[in-house]
Amino acid sequence: MAPQSPRRRSPLAKHPVDEVLPLSQLSLYGFQHVLAFYAGAVLVPIILGNSLGLSPRELVYLINADLFTAGIATIIQAWGFWRIGARLPLVQGATFTAVSPMIAIGQGAGGGTAGLLVVYGAVITGGVATFLFAPFVGRLSAYFPPIVTGTLLTVIGVTLIPVALQDVGGGSDLVGRPGYGDPAHLGYAAGTLAVILLVTRFGGPFLRSIAVLLGLVGGTGAAWLLGDAGLDGVAQADWIGVSTPFHYGVPEFSVFPMLAMVVVMMITMVETTGDVYAMGEITGRDVDGETVGRALRADGVATVLGGVFNSFPYVAFAENIGLVRISRVTSRFVVVAAGVFMVLLGLVPKAGAVVASVPHPVLGGAAVAMFGMVATVGVQILAKVDLKEERNALILALSLGAAMLPTTVQPLFERMPTEVRAVLGSGITLGSLTAVLLNLFFHAFADRRDREDIDWDGLADADAAAAGPRSGPDGSEGWNPWTTGAGAGPGGSRSRPDRAGGQDDWAGWEGPEGGTGWTAEPAR
């Protein structure tokens, strides 16, 4: 039998990121993203609302407004229009970096809804500043080499794992109480993680792609059967809850709160930059300064909408980045579907109450895997860095140390001014800024030929090889979507440039009008 010729990809074939899946798959995968996102999404309004002394009814409204606006923000980022949106599968949520500054701003303004008005004035200002600064930050992408992006992602994963472990113990509201760390909580978390591992090990391709969803459903079902999860909140929730602009009144624009929030948003730009490069790494899509600029503009627009619709500043959620890495479902339209679900949850409080019934330990068990995957992507990038070179080693070492400082010694910066706490009070922020500044210190004036670059295509090839043969559009195996790109036009030819500056040789195929292009696999 003659050997089969390699699968050839049409020049018009889409990148997996742009693939539109069937509606049933979009719904299922999108809902999985919502479950992974939900705990972090509601945590920000709960913390802020309780700190400002809001009533239970006002707190519920704040949660619904957050879900509604996060859904819109996610659609803007993943779908994209004009020069806004990265067009990558990035789920947007309220940033934890802004929590402490917002609490300080709101309490300084007297708390309650009066404090919220000053917070929203600062949030709108921060969003406008982010939108205006986005093009300039995008042009600085040359100063985010692998040592910076790899360190940043490792820092994000490592500093967020303790948040997941807190949920494993029962959630932040139980810390310091007798119920925290109950063996039943640990059992639910371990059981959820066990389901994810078993499905990933023994399940087929489809089941592996929804392993996290199955783990969350299985853990919640076990908790419900044992009486540790209930649907009481569903009966008490309203059917319809529309978030109206400026629900609490016209925002107040005070100078110092606005400056503090601008500082916070400048910091979140570093986080967003790392998230975009991480998603490019996972999906195999090229990321450049223009992509980063579009992502930051989307953050700015979403943050302005947050101030208008009684919500918060928005950035990409790390747990959902980890979910894309685990599931390997890279279509951005899955995330668009998740955004639609979030909008509906924000409009239908009863639906949100159903999702909220997932116990904290179950969410914690899944989050351990997802946050760990974020750190893994960082390690994967760092594997391409020469860490024997002591400058690179120092950047990584000191950044990790800086990130763990506020994570392990939280009261250390409590006496600092609000603007200073915005920088020093977050492990992600402090670690990320340390990596950026140390890279500038060590490498800013280095010759461009000495700057490192990731062999993105090589990493994608390795991921694809580990995943095994994939089915092409006609059902045949051997097609590798991770190593393909846009082909030449009719009658033309193309040689694909390698990331390191060389040229790959690509086997030719006869295209329309007898032209040549390149196949999905490089000639060896």
Disulfide bonds with the S-S distance in Angstrom:
none
